Amino acid sequence: MKKATRLEKILVRLEEFYGAQQPRGPTDVYEMLLYRNAGYPPSDERCAKGFEALMEKIGLRPKEILRAPDKQLAEVMKSGGMIPELRAKRMKEIADIVLREYDGDLHILLQQPVLEAQKALKKFPTISDACAERILLFTRTAAVVALPSNCIRVPLRLGYGTERQNWLANYREARAAVCAELQEDGNEYRRTYMLLKRHGDELCKAVRPRCLKCPIAAECTYYKKLQERS
């Protein structure tokens, strides 16, 4: 039997602490694009509120979004937080691309080779490499490693990569380091994403992380450095 990697042991401890995780938000490609742009600053809570308001008051179909008056759509987007006018505009951009380039069926996009699908997803508003990888992973299109973009500090603090000023460099280095310790398996990649995100949301916060409550503090290089300074 293959010996468990350090990361696999960390994930076991996180799962024992938080329990098994389920995806938050939709796992349909089109709905994921809408959900991503439904809240700002992006968070599951704000995106969920904006997405639910859109579904209830406008509808999710591309034609429903395009028919909605700009003012009404912006008012609905207030449920998801700041800059509602810009997010309303992005919703219409998404709907327009889906109708114009994919005849209303975005699943056609996912039938392309992985790199081409990722490139096509990045044409949509706010979709970066990290977001595209998440979509490919959680729509079960491809077994690609994705890390939560707003919690990249979690693997970095655990020693998976060296934190730098450049976010993209941080993401790529952490992703490569995490990938090296995981089996090539979509279910394991999704489990890793969800556990790292849950930990970043709950305890390993950007400011004032709750290290004393952390179930993996003994594995954390960030925490060890804090102890050395104190």
N, C-alpha and C positions, 0 to 999 in steps of 0.2 A: 504493500500500500504506500502511495506517495505521501511523504511527510507534508503536513499543513504548513503553508507559508506564514510569515508574521502577519500579513494583512488578513489572511483567512482567519487567524486566531482573533484578531481585533474585531472582525465582523461578527464572529460568534459571540463575543462579549457584548457588543452593541445590541445584537439581536436578543440576547438574554435580558438585557436592561430595558430595551424599548418594545420588545416583542416583534413578531413578524410584521413587515410593512406591506401596505397596499398602495398602488399608484394614486396620487392625488390629482384630481382633474381628469379631463377626457384623455382617451388613448386613440381617438380617431384623428387622422392627420389634419383635416380641415378644422376640426374643432380645437385641436391643439394650437393652431395658428391664431385663432380667435381668442382663445384663453390666454395665450402669451401676451396679447395686446390689450386685454380687457382691464388690466390694473396697472397703476403706477403710483409710487415706485413698485416694481413687480414683487409680489409675494403671493403665496397660495391663497391667503385670505382675501386680498384685494382683487386678484384675478378671478376668484370664484364669485365674488359679489358682482363684479362687472359682467362676467359671463352669464350669470343667472339673470341679471337685469336685461341683458341683450336678448336672451332666449324668451323671456316672459313678455317684454314690451315691444320688441321689433321682430324677433324670429332669427334663426341662424342661417337660413338659406341665403345664398348669394343675392338672389333677386330681391328678397325681403330687405336686406341691408342696403342695397343700391337704391331701392325705392324710398327708403326712409329719408325725410328731410334732414339736412345737416344739423339744424338746430335741435331737432328731436333726438337724433342719435347722440349728439354731444351731451344732452341732458341725461340720457340713459347712462352714458359712460361716467358720469359723476359718481355713480355707485362704486366705481373701481378706483377712485382717488384723483390724483392731480392730472393736469393737462388733458381734460376730457375732449376738447376740440381736436387736438392732434390725434388722440386715440380713435376718435370717430372717423377721422380722415383715413387712418390706417386700416380700419375695418373695411372701408369702401375700397381701398387699394387691394386688400386681400380678396374681397368678393369679385372685383373686376378681373384680377389675374386668373382666378379660378374659372370664371365664365369664359373669358376671352381666349385663354391658352389651353384650358383643359375641358372645355364644354361642360363645366359644372361638376366634373368628377375628378377630384384630386388624386384618387387612388391610381390613376394612370401614371402619375409622377413616380409613385413608389415601385412601379414595375421596371424602371430604368436600372442600369447598373448602379451600385452604391454611390460611387463618386459623382456620377451624373445627377443622381437624385439629391445628394447633398448640395451640389452646386445649384440645382433648381430651387431647393427650399430656401437658399440664401437670397433669392430674389424678393422674398416676402419681407415686409417691414419687421425690423428688430431681430431677424433670425441670423444668428452668428453660427460659426462652426459648432460651438458647444450646443446651441439650441437644435441645430440640424441633427447632430448626433443623438441627442435625446429623443427627437421625433422618430428617427430611424429605429432606435432601440425599443421605445415603448409602443410603437405601432407593430412591433415584431417583424419589421421589414428586413433588418440585418442585425447580426450580433456584433455590434460595435460598442466599444467602451465609451461611456459618456459620464462626465462628472457634473454635479450641480454647480452652475456658474456662479451663484451667489454664495456658495460655501466652499470655494476652492481652498480656503484657508485650512480646512479640516485635514485633508491629506498632507498639505504642506507642513502643518504643525506636527504631524505624526512622522515627518521625515521623508515624505514621498515628494522629493523635489526641494529646491532651494528657493525661498521667497525672494522675488525681485520687484522692481518698480513696475515692470511691464506685465499687465494682467495676462495677455495672450501667452507670453513666455512662461508664466506661472502655470497656466492651464495645460499647456503642451507638455511641460516637464512632469507635472504631477500625473497627468494622464499616462504618460509613458511608464512612469515608475509603478503606478497602480496596475497597469496592464501586464507588466512583467511578473506580477505575483498572483494573477488570477487565471483560472482555467478558461479556455475559450468556450464560453457558454452564455447564451443570452439571458437565461434566468439568473445566473450568478452576476452578470453585469447589472441587471435591473436591481437585484438585491443590494449590491454594493452602492449603487446610486442612491437608493432610497434610505439606506442606513446612514450614509455620510450626510445626506441632506437633513435627515431627522436630527442627527447629532449637532449639526451646525445651527439648526433652528432652535434647538432646546437648550443646549449647554455650551457648545463651542462657538460662542458668539464673537462677532468682530470686535466689540468693545466689552470689556469686563466679562470674559468667559468664566463660567462657573466650574473652575478646575477642581475644586474640592469635592464636587458631586460627580465628577467624571468617572465612568467605569473603566476607562482606558488611560487614565493619567500616567500610570506606570510606563506606558509605551510612548508617551508624548514628549518629543524633544523640546517643544515650546514650554511645557510645564517644568521640565528639568532645568531649563535656563532660568525660569522664574525663581525656582528654589535656590539656584546657585547665587542669584543676585540678592536674595533676602538674608 
